[in-house]
Amino acid sequence: MSAPVTRQTFDEVMVPNYAPAAFVPVKGEGSRLWDQQGKEYIDFASGIAVTSLGHLHPELTRVLHEQVDRLWHLSNTFTNEPALRLARRLTETTFAEKVFFCNSGAEANEAALKLARRYAFDHFGGSKTGIVSCKQAFHGRTLFTVSVGGQPKYTEGFAPLPGDLNHIEFNNLEAAEAAINAGTCAVIVEPVQGEGGVLPATKAYLQKLRELCDKHNALLIFDEVQIGVGRSGALYAYQAYGVTPDILTSAKALGNGFPVAAMLTSNKVAASFVVGTHGSTYGGNPMACVVADKVLELIDTPEVLAGVQQRHELIKAGLARINAKYGIFKEVRGMGLLMGAELQGEFVNKAKDIVNAATRHGLLVLVAGTNVLRIVPSLIIAEADVQEGLARLEAAVAELVAANAKQAQPA
């Protein structure tokens, strides 16, 4: 029998690149989790916008169990039925005509960036290699994607970095006009910046990027790893904005926790990925694809997508009530159920303190940088769980306000 494991085991055996919470979750159901000691938590984090249908969804559990008894893995010298069904669903519900499967958002973005450079090489020669992205963007942790992302804290110490990259200010039309030119092969953008502070793009900005890419024969890449698969209130955010990219990346919620990702594109662009140019050992895994196919089926309904905006309004109203009492939020922003609350006053840059206090009160919530509280619950979270989660958040805020007031009192 194996020895028991605890949070201390992490420090003993794991590489220290993470700093996980002091408790270990062991069970989830819907929008609630329980740790090793049996304490219950409301989940406003969803595994960083992953479990968009909650934990232990019965339909996802069912299809995964059925696939487990059929086929686990094939190399990509073969294809498989779940991958083909998933690809067909994605092409039928989006602009895309071709799909590439991999395992994570970083891999999907890596594939998208490689494809963009290969497409430019095939059609315009070897000098059209520039990639334009945004400051404070986040596109993954591979050396290529972390370099394209506009946050120097993630690249420090990993030089030399891939070159011909240009980072511009998000939502700045003039900066885009100045940066995108004949040497640009691709522009990559998150319709809503997640890690950068939960900042939605303006429609005018995305339209300008589309216009400039068309003008300069560059490809427009939408990174929808976090906002995609229903979180915006549309199946993909580009549909809500009315701006169609050349390449779109999808991961996180696509598998509701089972590792799967996809890069979507057109026939014309996909043609540059000929046999041998790119690959993924586990990409298109039958178990991952059968889950993702069911995720899309369940989320892409009028009821679920309309429910996203209803829950957005419910949470926004709850945050407004908390703010009316404590005045801690400068702004609440976001799109659908990717929401951010920027802090002000005595709470500036103390988002992590709120997260820690919320945990003590039985609520899981995230940060986006040091000054934004990020809220990304399940798309189908029950209203009762929303209200209970907001109550626990208010209790956490009240605790911190009281502690700050006590510290401010003269000795």
C-alpha positions as CSV (number, residue, x, y, z in Angstrom):
1,M,0.0,0.0,0.0
2,S,1.4,3.4,-1.0
3,A,2.3,5.9,1.7
4,P,-0.2,8.8,2.3
5,V,0.6,12.1,0.5
6,T,0.1,15.6,1.8
7,R,0.9,19.2,0.8
8,Q,4.3,18.7,2.3
9,T,5.0,15.9,-0.1
10,F,5.0,18.5,-2.9
11,D,7.9,20.3,-1.3
12,E,9.8,17.0,-1.0
13,V,9.4,15.6,-4.5
14,M,8.2,18.3,-7.0
15,V,10.2,20.9,-8.9
16,P,9.5,24.2,-7.1
17,N,8.1,26.2,-10.0
18,Y,4.7,26.2,-8.4
19,A,3.6,27.4,-5.0
20,P,0.3,25.5,-4.5
21,A,-2.2,26.2,-1.7
22,A,-1.7,24.6,1.7
23,F,-4.6,22.2,1.2
24,V,-5.1,19.3,-1.3
25,P,-8.4,19.0,-3.1
26,V,-9.5,15.4,-3.5
27,K,-13.1,15.5,-4.8
28,G,-15.3,17.8,-6.9
29,E,-18.9,17.9,-7.9
30,G,-20.5,20.7,-9.8
31,S,-19.1,24.0,-8.6
32,R,-17.9,22.6,-5.2
33,L,-14.6,21.0,-4.1
34,W,-13.5,19.2,-1.0
35,D,-10.0,18.8,0.4
36,Q,-8.3,16.0,2.3
37,Q,-9.8,17.2,5.6
38,G,-13.3,17.3,4.1
39,K,-13.6,21.1,4.0
40,E,-15.9,22.4,1.2
41,Y,-15.1,25.2,-1.2
42,I,-17.2,27.1,-3.8
43,D,-15.2,27.1,-7.1
44,F,-14.9,30.5,-8.8
45,A,-11.6,29.4,-10.4
46,S,-12.6,26.4,-12.5
47,G,-9.0,25.2,-12.8
48,I,-8.1,28.6,-14.4
49,A,-11.1,28.7,-16.7
50,V,-11.0,24.9,-17.6
51,T,-13.9,23.1,-15.9
52,S,-16.6,25.2,-17.6
53,L,-19.1,22.4,-17.1
54,G,-18.1,21.9,-13.5
55,H,-16.6,18.9,-11.8
56,L,-17.8,15.4,-12.4
57,H,-20.3,16.3,-15.1
58,P,-22.3,13.0,-15.7
59,E,-22.3,13.2,-19.5
60,L,-18.6,13.8,-19.7
61,T,-18.0,11.0,-17.2
62,R,-20.2,8.7,-19.2
63,V,-18.5,9.2,-22.6
64,L,-15.0,9.0,-21.1
65,H,-15.9,5.7,-19.4
66,E,-17.2,4.3,-22.7
67,Q,-14.1,5.3,-24.5
68,V,-11.8,3.8,-21.8
69,D,-13.2,0.4,-22.7
70,R,-12.6,0.9,-26.4
71,L,-9.3,2.6,-27.3
72,W,-6.8,4.7,-25.4
73,H,-4.2,5.8,-27.9
74,L,-3.0,5.6,-31.5
75,S,0.0,7.3,-33.0
76,N,-0.7,9.8,-35.7
77,T,0.2,7.2,-38.3
78,F,-3.5,6.4,-37.9
79,T,-6.5,8.5,-37.3
80,N,-9.4,7.7,-35.0
81,E,-13.2,8.2,-34.9
82,P,-13.4,10.6,-31.9
83,A,-10.8,12.9,-33.4
84,L,-12.7,13.0,-36.7
85,R,-16.0,13.7,-35.1
86,L,-14.5,16.5,-33.0
87,A,-12.8,18.1,-36.0
88,R,-16.1,17.9,-38.0
89,R,-18.0,19.6,-35.1
90,L,-15.4,22.4,-34.9
91,T,-15.4,23.0,-38.6
92,E,-19.2,23.0,-38.7
93,T,-19.6,25.5,-35.8
94,T,-16.8,27.9,-36.7
95,F,-15.1,29.7,-39.6
96,A,-12.5,26.9,-39.8
97,E,-12.1,24.3,-42.5
98,K,-9.1,22.4,-41.0
99,V,-8.1,21.5,-37.4
100,F,-4.8,20.5,-35.7
101,F,-5.1,18.7,-32.3
102,C,-2.5,19.0,-29.5
103,N,-2.5,18.9,-25.7
104,S,-2.4,22.5,-24.3
105,G,-2.9,26.1,-25.2
106,A,0.8,26.7,-25.4
107,E,1.1,23.9,-28.0
108,A,-1.8,25.3,-30.0
109,N,-0.2,28.7,-30.0
110,E,3.2,27.3,-30.9
111,A,1.5,25.5,-33.8
112,A,-0.3,28.7,-34.9
113,L,2.9,30.8,-34.9
114,K,4.9,28.1,-36.7
115,L,2.2,27.8,-39.3
116,A,2.1,31.5,-39.8
117,R,5.8,31.7,-40.5
118,R,5.6,28.7,-42.8
119,Y,2.7,30.1,-44.7
120,A,4.6,33.4,-45.2
121,F,7.7,31.4,-46.3
122,D,5.7,29.4,-48.8
123,H,3.9,32.5,-50.3
124,F,6.2,35.4,-49.8
125,G,9.7,34.1,-49.2
126,G,12.0,34.0,-46.2
127,S,12.0,37.7,-45.3
128,K,8.4,38.0,-44.1
129,T,8.9,36.7,-40.5
130,G,7.7,39.5,-38.1
131,I,5.2,38.7,-35.4
132,V,3.3,41.4,-33.7
133,S,1.7,40.8,-30.3
134,C,0.5,42.8,-27.4
135,K,2.2,44.0,-24.2
136,Q,0.8,42.1,-21.1
137,A,-0.3,39.3,-23.4
138,F,0.1,35.6,-22.4
139,H,0.3,32.9,-25.0
140,G,1.9,30.0,-23.1
141,R,5.2,28.8,-21.6
142,T,7.2,27.4,-24.4
143,L,10.2,29.5,-25.3
144,F,8.5,30.8,-28.5
145,T,5.1,31.5,-26.9
146,V,6.4,33.1,-23.8
147,S,8.6,35.3,-25.9
148,V,5.6,36.3,-28.1
149,G,3.7,37.1,-24.9
150,G,4.4,40.6,-23.8
151,Q,5.4,40.1,-20.1
152,P,9.2,40.3,-19.5
153,K,8.9,38.6,-16.1
154,Y,8.2,35.3,-17.8
155,T,11.3,35.5,-20.1
156,E,13.9,36.8,-17.7
157,G,16.8,34.3,-17.5
158,F,15.8,32.3,-20.6
159,A,17.7,34.3,-23.3
160,P,18.5,34.2,-26.1
161,L,14.9,34.4,-27.1
162,P,13.3,33.9,-30.5
163,G,13.6,37.1,-32.6
164,D,11.6,39.4,-35.0
165,L,8.9,39.9,-32.4
166,N,7.2,43.3,-31.8
167,H,5.1,44.0,-28.7
168,I,2.6,46.9,-28.9
169,E,0.1,48.4,-26.5
170,F,-3.2,46.5,-26.4
171,N,-6.2,48.4,-27.8
172,N,-4.0,51.1,-29.3
173,L,-5.0,51.6,-33.0
174,E,-2.1,53.9,-33.7
175,A,0.4,51.5,-32.3
176,A,-1.0,48.7,-34.5
177,E,-0.8,50.9,-37.6
178,A,2.8,51.7,-36.9
179,A,3.9,48.2,-36.2
180,I,2.2,46.0,-38.9
181,N,3.9,46.2,-42.2
182,A,5.1,44.2,-45.2
183,G,7.5,42.3,-43.1
184,T,4.8,41.1,-40.7
185,C,3.8,37.5,-41.1
186,A,1.3,37.4,-38.3
187,V,-0.5,39.3,-35.6
188,I,-1.6,37.4,-32.5
189,V,-4.1,38.8,-29.9
190,E,-6.3,37.6,-27.1
191,P,-9.8,39.0,-27.6
192,V,-9.8,39.3,-23.8
193,Q,-6.4,39.5,-22.1
194,G,-6.6,37.1,-19.2
195,E,-3.3,37.0,-17.3
196,G,-2.7,40.7,-18.3
197,G,-5.6,41.9,-16.1
198,V,-8.9,40.7,-17.7
199,L,-9.0,43.4,-20.4
200,P,-11.4,43.0,-23.3
201,A,-10.4,44.2,-26.7
202,T,-12.5,46.9,-28.3
203,K,-14.3,45.9,-31.5
204,A,-12.6,48.8,-33.3
205,Y,-9.2,47.4,-32.3
206,L,-9.9,43.9,-33.6
207,Q,-11.4,45.4,-36.8
208,K,-8.2,47.5,-37.3
209,L,-6.0,44.4,-36.8
210,R,-8.1,42.5,-39.4
211,E,-7.8,45.5,-41.8
212,L,-4.0,45.8,-41.4
213,C,-3.4,42.1,-41.8
214,D,-5.4,42.1,-45.0
215,K,-3.5,45.1,-46.2
216,H,-0.1,43.6,-45.5
217,N,-0.8,39.9,-46.3
218,A,-0.3,38.9,-42.7
219,L,-2.3,36.3,-40.8
220,L,-4.5,37.3,-37.9
221,I,-4.4,34.8,-35.0
222,F,-6.9,34.9,-32.1
223,D,-5.7,33.2,-28.9
224,E,-9.0,32.0,-27.5
225,V,-7.4,29.5,-25.1
226,Q,-9.1,31.2,-22.1
227,I,-12.1,33.0,-23.5
228,G,-13.1,30.4,-26.0
229,V,-15.7,27.5,-25.7
230,G,-18.6,29.6,-24.4
231,R,-16.9,31.7,-21.7
232,S,-17.6,34.9,-23.7
233,G,-21.3,34.1,-24.1
234,A,-20.6,33.0,-27.7
235,L,-19.1,29.6,-28.6
236,Y,-15.9,31.6,-29.6
237,A,-15.4,35.3,-28.8
238,Y,-14.6,36.2,-32.5
239,Q,-18.3,35.4,-33.2
240,A,-19.4,38.0,-30.6
241,Y,-17.0,40.6,-32.0
242,G,-17.9,39.9,-35.7
243,V,-14.2,39.8,-36.6
244,T,-12.9,36.5,-38.2
245,P,-9.3,35.5,-37.7
246,D,-7.2,33.3,-40.1
247,I,-6.1,31.1,-37.2
248,L,-7.8,30.5,-33.8
249,T,-6.4,28.5,-30.9
250,S,-8.6,26.7,-28.3
251,A,-7.8,24.7,-25.2
252,K,-8.6,25.0,-21.5
253,A,-12.4,24.5,-21.4
254,L,-12.3,22.4,-24.6
255,G,-11.7,19.3,-22.5
256,N,-13.2,20.4,-19.2
257,G,-10.1,19.2,-17.5
258,F,-9.0,16.5,-19.9
259,P,-5.8,17.8,-21.7
260,V,-6.8,18.7,-25.3
261,A,-6.3,21.7,-27.5
262,A,-6.9,22.7,-31.1
263,M,-5.7,25.1,-33.7
264,L,-8.4,26.0,-36.3
265,T,-7.7,27.5,-39.7
266,S,-8.7,27.7,-43.3
267,N,-7.9,25.3,-46.2
268,K,-5.5,27.9,-47.7
269,V,-3.5,28.4,-44.6
270,A,-3.5,24.8,-43.5
271,A,-2.0,23.7,-46.8
272,S,1.4,24.9,-45.5
273,F,1.5,22.3,-42.9
274,V,2.5,19.4,-45.2
275,V,3.4,16.0,-44.0
276,G,6.4,16.2,-41.6
277,T,6.2,20.0,-40.8
278,H,4.6,19.6,-37.4
279,G,3.2,17.0,-35.1
280,S,2.1,16.0,-31.6
281,T,2.3,12.5,-30.1
282,Y,-0.8,12.8,-28.1
283,G,-2.6,15.3,-30.3
284,G,-6.0,13.8,-31.3
285,N,-6.0,11.2,-28.5
286,P,-9.3,9.3,-28.6
287,M,-10.2,9.8,-24.9
288,A,-9.5,13.6,-25.1
289,C,-11.4,14.0,-28.3
290,V,-14.5,12.1,-27.2
291,V,-14.7,14.3,-24.1
292,A,-14.1,17.5,-26.1
293,D,-16.8,16.6,-28.6
294,K,-19.3,16.2,-25.8
295,V,-18.2,19.5,-24.1
296,L,-18.9,21.4,-27.3
297,E,-22.2,19.7,-27.8
298,L,-23.3,20.6,-24.2
299,I,-22.0,24.2,-24.3
300,D,-23.1,25.2,-27.8
301,T,-26.7,25.6,-27.0
302,P,-28.8,28.8,-26.6
303,E,-29.6,28.0,-23.0
304,V,-26.0,27.6,-21.8
305,L,-24.7,30.6,-23.8
306,A,-27.5,32.9,-22.7
307,G,-26.9,31.7,-19.2
308,V,-23.3,32.9,-19.3
309,Q,-24.5,36.6,-19.5
310,Q,-27.2,36.0,-16.9
311,R,-24.5,34.8,-14.5
312,H,-22.2,37.6,-15.5
313,E,-24.9,40.1,-14.4
314,L,-25.5,38.2,-11.2
315,I,-21.8,38.3,-10.2
316,K,-21.4,41.9,-11.3
317,A,-24.3,42.9,-9.1
318,G,-22.9,41.0,-6.2
319,L,-19.5,42.7,-6.6
320,A,-21.2,46.0,-6.7
321,R,-22.9,45.3,-3.4
322,I,-19.6,44.4,-1.8
323,N,-18.0,47.5,-3.3
324,A,-20.8,49.7,-2.0
325,K,-19.9,48.5,1.6
326,Y,-16.1,48.4,1.4
327,G,-15.1,50.5,-1.6
328,I,-12.3,48.1,-2.7
329,F,-12.9,47.9,-6.4
330,K,-11.8,50.5,-8.9
331,E,-13.5,48.7,-11.8
332,V,-15.2,45.5,-12.6
333,R,-14.7,44.4,-16.2
334,G,-14.5,41.4,-18.5
335,M,-16.6,39.5,-20.9
336,G,-19.1,36.8,-20.1
337,L,-17.7,34.7,-17.2
338,L,-14.1,35.9,-17.6
339,M,-14.4,38.7,-15.1
340,G,-11.8,40.9,-13.3
341,A,-12.2,43.3,-10.4
342,E,-9.4,45.8,-10.2
343,L,-8.5,46.9,-6.7
344,Q,-8.0,50.4,-5.3
345,G,-7.1,52.2,-2.1
346,E,-5.6,50.1,0.7
347,F,-6.0,47.0,-1.4
348,V,-3.9,48.0,-4.3
349,N,-1.6,45.1,-5.3
350,K,-3.2,42.9,-2.6
351,A,-5.2,40.6,-4.9
352,K,-3.3,37.6,-3.5
353,D,-4.3,38.6,0.1
354,I,-7.9,38.5,-1.0
355,V,-7.4,35.1,-2.6
356,N,-5.9,33.7,0.6
357,A,-8.6,35.1,2.8
358,A,-11.3,33.8,0.4
359,T,-9.7,30.3,0.7
360,R,-10.0,30.5,4.5
361,H,-13.7,31.2,4.0
362,G,-14.2,28.4,1.6
363,L,-14.0,30.1,-1.8
364,L,-11.5,29.5,-4.7
365,V,-10.8,32.6,-6.8
366,L,-7.9,33.8,-8.9
367,V,-5.6,36.7,-9.5
368,A,-4.7,38.4,-12.8
369,G,-1.5,40.1,-11.9
370,T,-1.1,41.7,-8.5
371,N,-4.0,44.1,-8.6
372,V,-6.9,42.2,-10.2
373,L,-9.2,39.6,-8.8
374,R,-10.2,37.1,-11.5
375,I,-13.5,35.3,-11.4
376,V,-14.0,32.4,-13.8
377,P,-16.7,30.0,-12.5
378,S,-18.4,27.2,-14.4
379,L,-20.6,28.4,-17.2
380,I,-23.5,26.4,-15.6
381,I,-22.8,27.3,-11.9
382,A,-26.0,27.2,-9.9
383,E,-27.4,30.6,-8.8
384,A,-27.3,29.4,-5.2
385,D,-23.6,28.6,-5.6
386,V,-23.0,32.1,-7.1
387,Q,-24.7,33.8,-4.1
388,E,-22.9,31.6,-1.6
389,G,-19.5,32.3,-3.3
390,L,-20.2,36.0,-3.2
391,A,-21.1,35.8,0.5
392,R,-17.8,34.0,1.2
393,L,-16.0,36.7,-0.8
394,E,-17.6,39.4,1.2
395,A,-16.6,37.7,4.4
396,A,-13.0,37.5,3.2
397,V,-13.0,41.2,2.3
398,A,-14.6,42.1,5.7
399,E,-11.8,40.1,7.5
400,L,-9.1,42.0,5.6
401,V,-10.7,45.4,6.1
402,A,-11.0,44.7,9.9
403,A,-7.3,43.5,10.0
404,N,-6.2,46.7,8.2
405,A,-8.2,48.9,10.5
406,K,-6.7,47.2,13.6
407,Q,-3.2,47.7,12.2
408,A,-3.9,51.3,11.6
409,Q,-4.9,52.0,15.2
410,P,-2.2,53.7,17.4
411,A,-0.4,51.5,19.8
